[in-house]
Amino acid sequence: MNRKNFITSLLVGASSGAFLASCANEKSNNNKTENTEAMQTESKTAENKDSLNTGLIIHSVYFWLKEGITAEEDKDFLNFFEELKKVPTARTLKVGKPAPTHPRPVVDNSYSYLLLVTFDTMDDINTYETHPIHLDAIEKYSKYWTKVEVKDAILL
């Protein structure tokens, strides 16, 4: 009988501990849910502009700058992107450099800069491509690059 009482007390103790732990987790989960909801509400305004919705047009432009470019010339080249931000039809415009990812045959990190622009409609990107600010910026800053690749996509 002692063994039976011992096993019973183990089961009662374990189930009591599990019950108390679940109560504590429920309170913790409620706090997490409240925090998550608050964060989601705060980010909804930013999400409206930066969200990647179906139909959004992604304009990816890769730049290879000339060999031997000075730090001052590199800094001046960054003004190119500031000029492009003035084109009114661009929804968002972001600039990046190659990420230090692991080398693989499918990865090309040889470019100098990436320009990522989003547009709501084909009319918007078509206007951007021929906009005087865009064309003037290309003329002014193209002296810094040797190669440019453009890849456009519409999100599904």
PyMOL commands that set and color helices and strands:
alter all, ss='L'
color gray80, all
select helices_A, chain A and resi 2-50+71-84+122-130+132-144
alter helices_A, ss='H'
color red, helices_A
select strands_A, chain A and resi 57-65+92-96+113-119+145-154
alter strands_A, ss='S'
color yellow, strands_A
deselect
rebuild
show_as cartoon
